[in-house]
Amino acid sequence: MDARRSKRRQQWQSLLFWSLFAAGLLVQLLTQHLEISNGAFVVPPALSADGESIRLDEIIRKERRTQLISAVLTMSGALGLAFRYRDVLIRRTSR
């Protein structure tokens, strides 16, 4: 009974850590990125075509927040996976 719970917990942890890792990569992949050219941000034409004033500070804040979320998700998933599979990683590096 106890072995089944342990195996189920390990499977749940693996799924959680892989999901965190994949979510971080998906956030990075699916978000729009600001282009930087000659040390300055290049504003996408779609943003400047509306005729409204461009709030570059909000755009940059959103970009930084997205990058932070992606980094936190990816790193927490990667660290969790490293902890979860530490026995396998240590055995392979010690040989």
N, CA, C and O atoms as a GROMACS GRO file, in nm:
protein
  380
    1MET      N    1   0.082  -0.119   0.000
    1MET     CA    2   0.000   0.000   0.000
    1MET      C    3   0.087   0.126   0.000
    1MET      O    4   0.061   0.220  -0.075
    2ASP      N    5   0.189   0.125   0.084
    2ASP     CA    6   0.276   0.241   0.096
    2ASP      C    7   0.359   0.262  -0.031
    2ASP      O    8   0.384   0.375  -0.070
    3ALA      N    9   0.400   0.153  -0.095
    3ALA     CA   10   0.478   0.163  -0.219
    3ALA      C   11   0.395   0.223  -0.330
    3ALA      O   12   0.446   0.299  -0.413
    4ARG      N   13   0.266   0.190  -0.333
    4ARG     CA   14   0.178   0.248  -0.436
    4ARG      C   15   0.161   0.398  -0.418
    4ARG      O   16   0.160   0.472  -0.516
    5ARG      N   17   0.149   0.442  -0.294
    5ARG     CA   18   0.137   0.586  -0.267
    5ARG      C   19   0.264   0.659  -0.306
    5ARG      O   20   0.260   0.768  -0.364
    6SER      N   21   0.376   0.599  -0.275
    6SER     CA   22   0.505   0.661  -0.309
    6SER      C   23   0.520   0.673  -0.460
    6SER      O   24   0.563   0.777  -0.510
    7LYS      N   25   0.484   0.568  -0.534
    7LYS     CA   26   0.493   0.572  -0.680
    7LYS      C   27   0.397   0.676  -0.738
    7LYS      O   28   0.432   0.748  -0.832
    8ARG      N   29   0.276   0.683  -0.683
    8ARG     CA   30   0.177   0.780  -0.729
    8ARG      C   31   0.226   0.922  -0.703
    8ARG      O   32   0.209   1.011  -0.787
    9ARG      N   33   0.285   0.945  -0.585
    9ARG     CA   34   0.338   1.077  -0.552
    9ARG      C   35   0.451   1.115  -0.646
    9ARG      O   36   0.459   1.230  -0.690
   10GLN      N   37   0.538   1.021  -0.676
   10GLN     CA   38   0.648   1.047  -0.769
   10GLN      C   39   0.596   1.080  -0.909
   10GLN      O   40   0.648   1.170  -0.975
   11GLN      N   41   0.495   1.008  -0.953
   11GLN     CA   42   0.436   1.037  -1.084
   11GLN      C   43   0.372   1.175  -1.086
   11GLN      O   44   0.384   1.249  -1.184
   12TRP      N   45   0.304   1.210  -0.977
   12TRP     CA   46   0.239   1.340  -0.968
   12TRP      C   47   0.343   1.451  -0.970
   12TRP      O   48   0.325   1.553  -1.037
   13GLN      N   49   0.453   1.432  -0.895
   13GLN     CA   50   0.559   1.532  -0.893
   13GLN      C   51   0.623   1.548  -1.030
   13GLN      O   52   0.648   1.660  -1.075
   14SER      N   53   0.648   1.437  -1.096
   14SER     CA   54   0.707   1.444  -1.230
   14SER      C   55   0.616   1.520  -1.325
   14SER      O   56   0.663   1.605  -1.401
   15LEU      N   57   0.488   1.490  -1.321
   15LEU     CA   58   0.393   1.560  -1.408
   15LEU      C   59   0.390   1.710  -1.376
   15LEU      O   60   0.386   1.792  -1.468
   16LEU      N   61   0.391   1.744  -1.249
   16LEU     CA   62   0.390   1.885  -1.210
   16LEU      C   63   0.514   1.958  -1.260
   16LEU      O   64   0.503   2.066  -1.317
   17PHE      N   65   0.632   1.899  -1.238
   17PHE     CA   66   0.756   1.965  -1.278
   17PHE      C   67   0.768   1.975  -1.430
   17PHE      O   68   0.813   2.078  -1.482
   18TRP      N   69   0.728   1.871  -1.502
   18TRP     CA   70   0.732   1.878  -1.648
   18TRP      C   71   0.632   1.984  -1.698
   18TRP      O   72   0.659   2.054  -1.796
   19SER      N   73   0.518   1.994  -1.632
   19SER     CA   74   0.419   2.094  -1.672
   19SER      C   75   0.470   2.236  -1.649
   19SER      O   76   0.451   2.323  -1.734
   20LEU      N   77   0.535   2.259  -1.535
   20LEU     CA   78   0.593   2.391  -1.509
   20LEU      C   79   0.698   2.426  -1.614
   20LEU      O   80   0.700   2.537  -1.666
   21PHE      N   81   0.784   2.331  -1.642
   21PHE     CA   82   0.890   2.353  -1.740
   21PHE      C   83   0.830   2.384  -1.878
   21PHE      O   84   0.873   2.478  -1.944
   22ALA      N   85   0.732   2.305  -1.920
   22ALA     CA   86   0.668   2.326  -2.051
   22ALA      C   87   0.592   2.458  -2.055
   22ALA      O   88   0.593   2.527  -2.157
   23ALA      N   89   0.528   2.495  -1.945
   23ALA     CA   90   0.454   2.622  -1.941
   23ALA      C   91   0.548   2.740  -1.957
   23ALA      O   92   0.517   2.836  -2.028
   24GLY      N   93   0.664   2.734  -1.893
   24GLY     CA   94   0.762   2.842  -1.908
   24GLY      C   95   0.811   2.853  -2.051
   24GLY      O   96   0.826   2.964  -2.103
   25LEU      N   97   0.836   2.740  -2.114
   25LEU     CA   98   0.880   2.744  -2.254
   25LEU      C   99   0.769   2.794  -2.346
   25LEU      O  100   0.795   2.867  -2.442
   26LEU      N  101   0.645   2.754  -2.318
   26LEU     CA  102   0.533   2.801  -2.400
   26LEU      C  103   0.511   2.951  -2.386
   26LEU      O  104   0.483   3.019  -2.485
   27VAL      N  105   0.523   3.002  -2.265
   27VAL     CA  106   0.510   3.147  -2.246
   27VAL      C  107   0.616   3.219  -2.329
   27VAL      O  108   0.587   3.319  -2.395
   28GLN      N  109   0.738   3.168  -2.326
   28GLN     CA  110   0.847   3.229  -2.402
   28GLN      C  111   0.821   3.218  -2.552
   28GLN      O  112   0.849   3.312  -2.627
   29LEU      N  113   0.769   3.106  -2.596
   29LEU     CA  114   0.748   3.083  -2.739
   29LEU      C  115   0.631   3.163  -2.795
   29LEU      O  116   0.640   3.215  -2.906
   30LEU      N  117   0.523   3.173  -2.720
   30LEU     CA  118   0.400   3.229  -2.774
   30LEU      C  119   0.382   3.379  -2.754
   30LEU      O  120   0.290   3.437  -2.810
   31THR      N  121   0.468   3.442  -2.678
   31THR     CA  122   0.452   3.586  -2.656
   31THR      C  123   0.524   3.666  -2.763
   31THR      O  124   0.621   3.620  -2.824
   32GLN      N  125   0.475   3.785  -2.784
   32GLN     CA  126   0.537   3.875  -2.880
   32GLN      C  127   0.658   3.940  -2.814
   32GLN      O  128   0.651   3.986  -2.701
   33HIS      N  129   0.768   3.942  -2.886
   33HIS     CA  130   0.892   3.998  -2.831
   33HIS      C  131   0.924   4.132  -2.897
   33HIS      O  132   0.898   4.152  -3.015
   34LEU      N  133   0.980   4.221  -2.818
   34LEU     CA  134   1.024   4.348  -2.872
   34LEU      C  135   1.158   4.330  -2.941
   34LEU      O  136   1.247   4.263  -2.889
   35GLU      N  137   1.170   4.389  -3.056
   35GLU     CA  138   1.296   4.384  -3.128
   35GLU      C  139   1.384   4.500  -3.083
   35GLU      O  140   1.336   4.612  -3.061
   36ILE      N  141   1.513   4.473  -3.069
   36ILE     CA  142   1.608   4.576  -3.030
   36ILE      C  143   1.707   4.593  -3.143
   36ILE      O  144   1.769   4.497  -3.189
   37SER      N  145   1.721   4.718  -3.188
   37SER     CA  146   1.813   4.747  -3.297
   37SER      C  147   1.893   4.872  -3.260
   37SER      O  148   1.835   4.974  -3.223
   38ASN      N  149   2.024   4.864  -3.269
   38ASN     CA  150   2.113   4.975  -3.234
   38ASN      C  151   2.090   5.026  -3.092
   38ASN      O  152   2.096   5.146  -3.066
   39GLY      N  153   2.064   4.934  -3.001
   39GLY     CA  154   2.047   4.971  -2.860
   39GLY      C  155   1.915   5.037  -2.828
   39GLY      O  156   1.900   5.094  -2.720
   40ALA      N  157   1.817   5.031  -2.920
   40ALA     CA  158   1.687   5.093  -2.895
   40ALA      C  159   1.576   4.995  -2.933
   40ALA      O  160   1.594   4.909  -3.020
   41PHE      N  161   1.462   5.009  -2.867
   41PHE     CA  162   1.349   4.924  -2.899
   41PHE      C  163   1.288   4.967  -3.032
   41PHE      O  164   1.277   5.086  -3.061
   42VAL      N  165   1.251   4.870  -3.112
   42VAL     CA  166   1.182   4.897  -3.239
   42VAL      C  167   1.034   4.871  -3.215
   42VAL      O  168   0.994   4.759  -3.183
   43VAL      N  169   0.954   4.974  -3.230
   43VAL     CA  170   0.810   4.964  -3.206
   43VAL      C  171   0.746   4.895  -3.327
   43VAL      O  172   0.767   4.938  -3.440
   44PRO      N  173   0.670   4.789  -3.302
   44PRO     CA  174   0.604   4.720  -3.413
   44PRO      C  175   0.507   4.814  -3.486
   44PRO      O  176   0.441   4.896  -3.423
   45PRO      N  177   0.500   4.802  -3.618
   45PRO     CA  178   0.410   4.889  -3.695
   45PRO      C  179   0.264   4.879  -3.653
   45PRO      O  180   0.190   4.977  -3.663
   46ALA      N  181   0.222   4.764  -3.608
   46ALA     CA  182   0.082   4.747  -3.567
   46ALA      C  183   0.047   4.837  -3.448
   46ALA      O  184  -0.066   4.883  -3.437
   47LEU      N  185   0.143   4.863  -3.362
   47LEU     CA  186   0.116   4.949  -3.246
   47LEU      C  187   0.111   5.096  -3.284
   47LEU      O  188   0.036   5.173  -3.224
   48SER      N  189   0.190   5.136  -3.382
   48SER     CA  190   0.192   5.277  -3.419
   48SER      C  191   0.088   5.313  -3.524
   48SER      O  192   0.066   5.432  -3.550
   49ALA      N  193   0.022   5.215  -3.584
   49ALA     CA  194  -0.078   5.242  -3.688
   49ALA      C  195  -0.213   5.284  -3.632
   49ALA      O  196  -0.296   5.336  -3.706
   50ASP      N  197  -0.236   5.262  -3.503
   50ASP     CA  198  -0.366   5.295  -3.444
   50ASP      C  199  -0.391   5.444  -3.435
   50ASP      O  200  -0.506   5.487  -3.425
   51GLY      N  201  -0.288   5.524  -3.437
   51GLY     CA  202  -0.302   5.668  -3.425
   51GLY      C  203  -0.304   5.716  -3.282
   51GLY      O  204  -0.301   5.836  -3.256
   52GLU      N  205  -0.309   5.624  -3.189
   52GLU     CA  206  -0.306   5.660  -3.047
   52GLU      C  207  -0.162   5.678  -3.002
   52GLU      O  208  -0.068   5.631  -3.068
   53SER      N  209  -0.144   5.745  -2.890
   53SER     CA  210  -0.009   5.761  -2.838
   53SER      C  211   0.041   5.626  -2.788
   53SER      O  212  -0.034   5.547  -2.731
   54ILE      N  213   0.167   5.602  -2.810
   54ILE     CA  214   0.229   5.475  -2.771
   54ILE      C  215   0.285   5.489  -2.630
   54ILE      O  216   0.363   5.581  -2.603
   55ARG      N  217   0.246   5.399  -2.542
   55ARG     CA  218   0.297   5.398  -2.406
   55ARG      C  219   0.410   5.295  -2.400
   55ARG      O  220   0.390   5.180  -2.362
   56LEU      N  221   0.528   5.340  -2.437
   56LEU     CA  222   0.643   5.251  -2.444
   56LEU      C  223   0.678   5.193  -2.307
   56LEU      O  224   0.723   5.079  -2.298
   57ASP      N  225   0.657   5.271  -2.202
   57ASP     CA  226   0.686   5.220  -2.068
   57ASP      C  227   0.598   5.101  -2.032
   57ASP      O  228   0.644   5.007  -1.968
   58GLU      N  229   0.471   5.103  -2.073
   58GLU     CA  230   0.381   4.991  -2.048
   58GLU      C  231   0.420   4.869  -2.130
   58GLU      O  232   0.413   4.756  -2.082
   59ILE      N  233   0.460   4.892  -2.255
   59ILE     CA  234   0.502   4.783  -2.342
   59ILE      C  235   0.626   4.714  -2.284
   59ILE      O  236   0.634   4.592  -2.282
   60ILE      N  237   0.721   4.793  -2.240
   60ILE     CA  238   0.844   4.738  -2.183
   60ILE      C  239   0.815   4.668  -2.050
   60ILE      O  240   0.872   4.562  -2.023
   61ARG      N  241   0.728   4.725  -1.968
   61ARG     CA  242   0.691   4.662  -1.841
   61ARG      C  243   0.626   4.526  -1.866
   61ARG      O  244   0.654   4.429  -1.797
   62LYS      N  245   0.537   4.521  -1.966
   62LYS     CA  246   0.471   4.395  -1.999
   62LYS      C  247   0.573   4.292  -2.049
   62LYS      O  248   0.566   4.174  -2.013
   63GLU      N  249   0.666   4.335  -2.132
   63GLU     CA  250   0.770   4.245  -2.184
   63GLU      C  251   0.857   4.190  -2.070
   63GLU      O  252   0.887   4.071  -2.068
   64ARG      N  253   0.896   4.275  -1.979
   64ARG     CA  254   0.978   4.230  -1.866
   64ARG      C  255   0.901   4.135  -1.775
   64ARG      O  256   0.957   4.036  -1.727
   65ARG      N  257   0.774   4.163  -1.752
   65ARG     CA  258   0.692   4.076  -1.669
   65ARG      C  259   0.676   3.938  -1.733
   65ARG      O  260   0.683   3.836  -1.666
   66THR      N  261   0.656   3.937  -1.864
   66THR     CA  262   0.643   3.811  -1.937
   66THR      C  263   0.772   3.731  -1.930
   66THR      O  264   0.770   3.610  -1.910
   67GLN      N  265   0.886   3.799  -1.948
   67GLN     CA  266   1.015   3.731  -1.939
   67GLN      C  267   1.039   3.676  -1.799
   67GLN      O  268   1.093   3.566  -1.784
   68LEU      N  269   0.999   3.750  -1.697
   68LEU     CA  270   1.015   3.704  -1.559
   68LEU      C  271   0.928   3.581  -1.531
   68LEU      O  272   0.974   3.485  -1.470
   69ILE      N  273   0.804   3.586  -1.575
   69ILE     CA  274   0.714   3.472  -1.556
   69ILE      C  275   0.770   3.348  -1.626
   69ILE      O  276   0.771   3.239  -1.570
   70SER      N  277   0.817   3.366  -1.748
   70SER     CA  278   0.875   3.255  -1.823
   70SER      C  279   0.997   3.198  -1.752
   70SER      O  280   1.013   3.077  -1.743
   71ALA      N  281   1.083   3.286  -1.703
   71ALA     CA  282   1.204   3.241  -1.634
   71ALA      C  283   1.171   3.166  -1.505
   71ALA      O  284   1.232   3.063  -1.475
   72VAL      N  285   1.076   3.218  -1.428
   72VAL     CA  286   1.039   3.154  -1.301
   72VAL      C  287   0.979   3.016  -1.327
   72VAL      O  288   1.014   2.920  -1.259
   73LEU      N  289   0.888   3.007  -1.423
   73LEU     CA  290   0.826   2.878  -1.453
   73LEU      C  291   0.929   2.777  -1.502
   73LEU      O  292   0.932   2.663  -1.457
   74THR      N  293   1.013   2.819  -1.596
   74THR     CA  294   1.111   2.728  -1.654
   74THR      C  295   1.214   2.684  -1.550
   74THR      O  296   1.246   2.565  -1.541
   75MET      N  297   1.264   2.777  -1.472
   75MET     CA  298   1.365   2.742  -1.372
   75MET      C  299   1.307   2.657  -1.259
   75MET      O  300   1.372   2.563  -1.212
   76SER      N  301   1.186   2.687  -1.215
   76SER     CA  302   1.127   2.605  -1.109
   76SER      C  303   1.100   2.464  -1.160
   76SER      O  304   1.121   2.366  -1.088
   77GLY      N  305   1.054   2.452  -1.284
   77GLY     CA  306   1.035   2.319  -1.342
   77GLY      C  307   1.166   2.245  -1.357
   77GLY      O  308   1.174   2.126  -1.326
   78ALA      N  309   1.270   2.314  -1.405
   78ALA     CA  310   1.400   2.250  -1.424
   78ALA      C  311   1.461   2.208  -1.290
   78ALA      O  312   1.515   2.098  -1.279
   79LEU      N  313   1.454   2.294  -1.190
   79LEU     CA  314   1.507   2.258  -1.058
   79LEU      C  315   1.428   2.144  -0.995
   79LEU      O  316   1.485   2.055  -0.932
   80GLY      N  317   1.297   2.146  -1.013
   80GLY     CA  318   1.214   2.036  -0.962
   80GLY      C  319   1.247   1.904  -1.030
   80GLY      O  320   1.254   1.800  -0.964
   81LEU      N  321   1.268   1.909  -1.162
   81LEU     CA  322   1.306   1.788  -1.234
   81LEU      C  323   1.444   1.738  -1.190
   81LEU      O  324   1.466   1.618  -1.177
   82ALA      N  325   1.536   1.831  -1.169
   82ALA     CA  326   1.670   1.791  -1.123
   82ALA      C  327   1.661   1.726  -0.985
   82ALA      O  328   1.729   1.628  -0.958
   83PHE      N  329   1.577   1.782  -0.899
   83PHE     CA  330   1.560   1.723  -0.766
   83PHE      C  331   1.490   1.587  -0.776
   83PHE      O  332   1.529   1.491  -0.710
   84ARG      N  333   1.389   1.580  -0.860
   84ARG     CA  334   1.311   1.456  -0.876
   84ARG      C  335   1.396   1.343  -0.932
   84ARG      O  336   1.384   1.229  -0.887
   85TYR      N  337   1.481   1.372  -1.027
   85TYR     CA  338   1.564   1.270  -1.092
   85TYR      C  339   1.710   1.276  -1.043
   85TYR      O  340   1.801   1.238  -1.117
   86ARG      N  341   1.731   1.322  -0.923
   86ARG     CA  342   1.867   1.339  -0.871
   86ARG      C  343   1.943   1.207  -0.863
   86ARG      O  344   2.064   1.204  -0.886
   87ASP      N  345   1.874   1.098  -0.831
   87ASP     CA  346   1.943   0.969  -0.824
   87ASP      C  347   1.997   0.927  -0.960
   87ASP      O  348   2.110   0.879  -0.970
   88VAL      N  349   1.919   0.946  -1.062
   88VAL     CA  350   1.962   0.911  -1.197
   88VAL      C  351   2.077   1.002  -1.241
   88VAL      O  352   2.173   0.955  -1.301
   89LEU      N  353   2.067   1.130  -1.212
   89LEU     CA  354   2.172   1.223  -1.252
   89LEU      C  355   2.303   1.198  -1.178
   89LEU      O  356   2.410   1.205  -1.239
   90ILE      N  357   2.296   1.168  -1.051
   90ILE     CA  358   2.417   1.145  -0.974
   90ILE      C  359   2.484   1.014  -1.015
   90ILE      O  360   2.607   1.008  -1.025
   91ARG      N  361   2.407   0.909  -1.038
   91ARG     CA  362   2.462   0.781  -1.080
   91ARG      C  363   2.535   0.792  -1.214
   91ARG      O  364   2.643   0.735  -1.231
   92ARG      N  365   2.478   0.865  -1.306
   92ARG     CA  366   2.539   0.877  -1.439
   92ARG      C  367   2.665   0.962  -1.436
   92ARG      O  368   2.759   0.935  -1.511
   93THR      N  369   2.668   1.065  -1.352
   93THR     CA  370   2.786   1.150  -1.347
   93THR      C  371   2.899   1.085  -1.266
   93THR      O  372   3.015   1.121  -1.285
   94SER      N  373   2.868   0.992  -1.176
   94SER     CA  374   2.970   0.931  -1.094
   94SER      C  375   3.044   0.820  -1.166
   94SER      O  376   3.150   0.777  -1.121
   95ARG      N  377   2.990   0.772  -1.275
   95ARG     CA  378   3.056   0.662  -1.350
   95ARG      C  379   3.164   0.710  -1.438
   95ARG      O  380   3.228   0.630  -1.506
   0.00000   0.00000   0.00000
